[in-house]
């Protein structure tokens, strides 16, 4: 198994377009761009709603697991990082669905990263400081490990061809054009370089925001975030923190989407972080893997639980 595709068309939603829809009249001449604009309007409005109401993260499924190599037998296969089927929302509000499990072949990835020096500065002593407390519990923690993150990215795959007029400086009578685009995905396993105790490279908590320094000191920001996370805090303080999160929660950029702390420079800023992987290595030579099992942290991602799950969890 592998990723569905690495091909991606230019998606107009990457420009975060304003809500502008075509208006039609009898006798008006239309071209392909008018229909594309109609699609963009509806897709853009849905993406804005999903991005504002749910945020980006995991809606359902997408459990990441390590599958060791099986040399012989009916289940024989190479060592893989498997991502189970599931649904996510990316940072532009687009739905990303894996209808079936997808895998990344680990040794092939490791060899390719070694060949291009991609693992330099991605190995750490005491790597447990970069994963969640739940992932640490009951696990055998390596003394040294390469840290790599699993990302899920939206791509559009061309499906089918149909006769069409030639576009560009051509005069062909037998030209064809793509007739369908499938909303698909790409999986990426990315080494994480230059992580620190204060720069963990993990997603921000949902609802987290910052104010200009002339409006809020660092101490006030920490107190506000602490009140949001503490059910035992004073109710008036928590209510004020919630109101501030709503009042300052709007964002839109006419330029490129700003990167989150989880996005290294080589990763699409709209991609969804879904897991962190610790790959044990020799303490004296980080290019040599140890034989122990990998540690997969599924719990540092953003979770977007459905209303039914939240209702059951809260006792309703």
N, C-alpha and C positions, 0 to 999 in steps of 0.2 A: 504493500500500500504506500501511497505517496500523496503529496498535495495535489489538488485538482488541476491547477494550472499556475503558471507564473506570468501569463499574459494579462495585461490590464489596459482597458480603454480609459480615455480621459473622462472622468465622471464630472458633470457640471456641479454636483453637490460639493465637490472639494472647494469651490469658490464661495460656498455658503450664500447662495443667491437670495435676494429679497423675494417676497411673495408677489410676483408679477405674473399674471396669467393672460393668455391670448383672449381676445374678444373677436367673435366672428360675425359676419353679416352676409346676407344672400348676395351671391355674385362675386364675393371676394376670392381672389386668387391665393391659393395656399401652396406652400412648398414643405419639404421635409423638416425644415427648422421650426415651423409652426407647431408641428406635432411633437417634436422634441421638447419645445418650450412647454407644451401642455403636460407632458410627462414630468418634466423637471419641476413644474409648479406643485403637482400632487406629491411627488416623491420628496420634495424639499419640505413641504408642510408636515408630512408624516414624520420625517426625520427630526424636525424641530420639536415636535410633540414628544417623540420618544426620548430625544436628548434632554429635554427639560424635565419631563416627568420621571423618567427612569434613570437617566444618566448613562454612562458607558460602563460595560462590564458583562458579567455572565448572567443570563436569564435562566437557563436550564442546561443541565448536562455539562459537557466539555471537561470531564474528569481526565486528568493527565496521569498516565501510568508508565512505569518502566517495564518493558518486556525483554527478559534476558534472551540471549542466543540459545536456540535449540538446534543441536547439531544433527540429530537423526530422529526418525519417527514421523508419524503423521503430522505433527505440529512443528516440523523443522522450519527454521527461519532465522534471519539475522537479528542482532540486538536492535531494539527499536524504542523510541519514545512514542507512545500511542496516545492520541487524543480521542476520547469517546465522542459519539454524536451529541449535538447540543445546539444551543442558540445563544447568541450574544448581540449586543448593541455596540457599535463602534463609536468613536468620539465625535462623529458627524451625525449620529442618530440612525445610521443605516443598520438594518438587520443582517447578521451573518449567521448562516445555518450550515452545520455539518450534518447531512442526512445519514451518514454512516461513519464509523471510526476511520481516522486517518493517521498515518504513521510517518515518522522521520527515522531514517536508518542512522543510528548513532555513530558507528565506526566510520562510515563513509563521511559523515559530517565532521568527525574528529580529524580524519586525515586531510580533508580539504582545508580546515581551519589551521592545522599545523603548517601546511604548504604555503599559506599566505600570512603566516605569523599572526593569525587572528586570536590566538590564545595568550599572547603576551599581555601581562598585567591583568589577566582575568582569573588568576589563581590566588587564593587567600588562605592564610592560616586562621584557625578558629572561624570557619565560614558560617557557623550556626548563628552568628550575629546578624546575618543577612536574610534569615528566614523567620517565619512566624513561630510563636510559642507552641501552637498546636502541632506543627510539623516536627518540632524538636522533641515533643513528648514521646517517650518510648522508642525513639529512633537511635540507631548507632551512628554517632556523629563522626565524620572523618576529621583527622587532624589538619589536613590540607585538601582543598578541592577547587576545581574550576567551577565558576558560577556562570550559568547560562539561563536565559529567560526564553519562554515560549510565547510567541505572539501570534495572533490571529488577525488577518488582514482581509478587507473586502476587495474583491476583484470582479470584473464583469467579463464573462466568457462569450465570445461569438458562437452562435449556434445556427447553422443552416445558411444557405445562399439562395438568392432569388434573382432573376434577371432584372437589370436596372440600367438606366443611362450611365454612361461612363462619366466619372467625375475627374476634374483636373484637366490638364492639357492633352486629352485623349479623344479619339473619334472612333471608338469601337462600337459595333452593333451587338456584340455578344457579351457585354460586360455584366458582371454580377455584383451583388452587394449582400452584406450580412443582413439576415432577416429577423434574427432574435438575439437578445443578450440575456444570458443567464446570470443571476446574482450568485456568485460563487465565493471562493475563499483561497487564501494562501497561508500556509503554516511556515513560521520561521523560528529557528533556534539560534539565539544570538548570544555570543560571549559578552559578559558584562565587565567592562574594564573600569579601573579607577573608582571602585566603590569605597566609601568611608563609613565610619560609625555615624556620621551626621548626614551623609548622602547615600541612603540605602538603595536608591534606584527603584523604589516601589510606588504604586499609585497612591495619590492622595485619598484621604477618606472622603466619601460622598458628602457633598455640602460644604467642603472646605473652601475657604476663600481668603484673600488678603486685602487689606485696605491700604491706601497710601500712608506713608509714615507720618504725614502731618495730621492724619485723622485717628491713628491708633498706634500705640507703642507696641513693641514686641511682647512685653509682659501682658498687656491687655489682650492681644491676639491669643496668646497661650491660655489665658484665663477663659476667654470666650470659647475656644475649642474644647477646653476641659469641661466646661459647663454642658456643652452639647453631648459629651460622652458619659456624663455622670448622672444616673437616674436619681441619686440621693441629693443632688445639688438643690439649692433653693429654687422653687418653682418659678418665681418672678425672673430670676437670673436665666434659667433655661428658656423661658418664653422669650426673653429679650434676645438671647443668642439665636433662637429659631427665627425670629422676625428679621434679624440682621442677615441671616443666611439667605432668606428669601429676597430681601431688599437689595442685596448686593450680589445676587446669584446670576444676573443676566450677563451674557457675554456673546459677542459676535465680532468676528474679524474679517475685514475686507481683503486682508492679505492671507498668507499661509497660516494654517492652524498652528497655534503655539504648541510646542512640545511639552508633554508632562514629564515629571521627574523619572518616570519609568521608561522613557523613550531615548535610547542612544541615538547618535547622529545618523546611523545607517538604517534606522527603522522609520517607516511611514508614521507620521504623527497621529494618524487616525486609527492605527492598529490597536487591538485590545490585548493587554497583558493577561495571560491566563495561568501561568505557572512559573516557578523558579526551580531549576535543577542543579543539584550539587553533584559533580563528577569527581570522585576521589582520585587523587594523584599522589605520586611519590613525594615525600617531604623535601627531598634534595633535587628532584628533577620533575617540574610540573608538566613536562611534555609526555611523561610516562604514566599511564593509567594504572591504578590499583585494581585488583580483582573484585573488590567489594561491590555490593549493590549500590545503585544510585539512590539519592534521596530527592524525592519530588515534593515540593511545597505547593499544594493546591489552595492554600488558605490566605495567601497574601494578595489575592486578586480582589477586585470589586464584585460583590454579589448584588444582584438585582432580584430579590425574591418576589414572586407573584403575590397577589392579594390573598389567594387561597392559602398559600404557605404562611404568610404573615398572620392571617386570621387564626389558623391552627396553632401557630407558635405562641400567640398572645392569649390563647384560651377561649376564643370566641366560638 
